[in-house]
Amino acid sequence: MVDTIILDTGPLSNCVVTIARLRQTATPSQLCRQWLDDCQAAGCTVLVPAVAYYEALRELELRGAMSQIRRLREFCLHPDRFISLTTGHLEAGAKLWAQARKTGKPTAGSQSLDADVIIAAQSLSLGLPISSFIVATTNPAHLSQFVPCDLWSNISP
């Protein structure tokens, strides 16, 4: 088990859904939300990179989902949970992006912001041993070349 779970946008987006009621079949989003609650209850540190917050927030803004925006802010914007974006993160992300391009393993289109490399840079900036953290995601293909990551459903709380 790892001590720290860093949320990619997919799992983070589920922090705003309601938990399934008794005798109700849980949706995939509700299962992810329950997993997130279980991770916190087990004592895992859960962190939110600023760029993942941005990606989750922009979709809620597009839908005008004000109550979900409020819940997202409540969950994310704690000083002990939120990884603020710095110039250093952007510079490290740019290096990761270039490295991936040079090795023929791009993680996004050439005109894309490529949030995955910024999430990786923010994760690496924490200075944690590689064995003590994992990025929970819905698509580990791109992140896996930079940081430990897995599908959220494969990570035990």
Sequence and secondary structure as in RCSB ss.txt:
>XXXX:A:sequence
MVDTIILDTGPLSNCVVTIARLRQTATPSQLCRQWLDDCQAAGCTVLVPAVAYYEALRELELRGAMSQIRRLREF
CLHPDRFISLTTGHLEAGAKLWAQARKTGKPTAGSQSLDADVIIAAQSLSLGLPISSFIVATTNPAHLSQFVPCD
LWSNISP
>XXXX:A:secstr
  SEEEE HHHHHGGGS    TTS   HHHHHHHHHHHHHHTT EEEEEHHHHHHHHHHHHHHT HHHHHHHHHH
H  TTTEE   HHHHHHHHHHHHHHHHTT  SS TTS  HHHHHHHHHHTT   GGGEEEEES HHHHTTTS EE
EGGG   
